Amino acid sequence: MEKFLVVALLSCAVGSARAQSDKLKLSDVIQTLTYSGDLRLRNDVRARRGGGLNDAGGVNDSSQQRFRLRLALEAALPDALTVGFQLASGVGDQISTNQSAGKLGSQKSIFINTAYLKWKPTLGEKGKAGLIAGRMVNPLWRTYSSDLIWCDEFNPEGLGESIEWRLPWAQASVFANGLQMVADQDSNSGKNQWEFSGQLGVEMDLVWGARLKTAAAYHKWSDEGRSSMNPSLAQDGNRRLTNGGLANHFGVGELTAQVTGSARGVPVNFQGTAVRNLLARNFAPPSSFAGPLARDAYQAGVIVGVAKAKGTWEAAYFKKYVQTDATVADTADPNFGDGGTNRVGHIVWIAYAPRAWMQARIKAYFTDTIDRRFAPGDKAVNRLQTDLLIKF
């Protein structure tokens, strides 16, 4: 009897294990499974001089201890498909995954930072293409100087396309990227707010081992004045209607270029971005938005070295100028001053990699308002960020 019970229990266990094995057998679907993550610790100090539109004036300094945690998983499927997602810390902002220490050590939130399906068909040895849908990393080619339009942590939701073709006879490649982003959906409206981007570029070899990559793009926002688009964080700069919508129209033309090379064995990266809002309007009196045609922006600078491999370093300098309605403030970099548009200034940083998976960086921003009649008003902001980044 005891033997019978043992055999029965073993049979049940084996049958259960087989059932579980059948349920967990994913090798026919998942060809490869990769994961990655990073943790960044930051001390963020701001010194504000002058009074913003909602300030009483004087000095308003702050110091914050912050962290960023991101965990990503990506699975390669049959038929050139990939599915992936990333979880990240933060408070739900569209342009930041930072979380500030405080509230007496209260627990912090984790959000879905990306969730996407990607298809990358084979185009032969000379070409490659991709189609992505969901909440994704921005599919447009960007450099550091591009953050006057797109914050590096801004992840659009919608569709993205890319195609690249190598031209061996010209020692060059041509590429095109597209983005159709849902900006906001209103259940009580027949129209949703969208953003459409198209980008065309080329990458080519230059003399002395240098390389040039450049692209022209156009970013068109639709129904941008219908509502505020309900961002988690509304940034200063743009002229806004009483409903929070954008007072101006936005059809933003962009030209970005990057030249990479080396000097005495040290990598050098020159880059710049120029922007003009081709649909910007000039508001004349008696409009409450009366002011000059504030439609232009640029950012240019150089990065010397690359703090990536063990024992390597880098240093950089950039000049940035963004007029009030040059681009949509709510997707721009939040670190330049207090973020958004209507700001001019300088950015410098130095970084060192004590390990291939670790980087220490000190970064400073020196900024002021361009047109004090509009947000953020008469407010100069200097900012110092000290970071320690761990990748795993």
VENPESUL-V159148 format. One record per run of one state. SS is the DSSP state (a for helix, b for strand, c for the rest). FROM is the first residue (numbers start at 1). TO is the last residue. If there is no record, write none. Layout:
ss-><SS	SS>
from-><FROM	FROM>
to-><TO	TO>
//
This chain:
ss-><c	a	c	b	c	b	c	b	c	b	c	a	c	b	c	b	c	b	c	a	c	b	a	c	b	c	b	c	a	c	b	c	b	c	b	c	b	c	b	c	b	c	b	c	a	c	b	c	b	c	b	c>
from-><1	2	25	32	50	59	78	81	90	99	101	103	106	110	120	122	123	127	136	144	149	157	168	171	172	185	193	206	207	210	211	223	240	241	246	247	251	264	266	278	296	306	312	323	329	332	343	356	358	370	380	392>
to-><1	24	31	49	58	77	80	89	98	100	102	105	109	119	121	122	126	135	143	148	156	167	170	171	184	192	205	206	209	210	222	239	240	245	246	250	263	265	277	295	305	311	322	328	331	342	355	357	369	379	391	392>
//
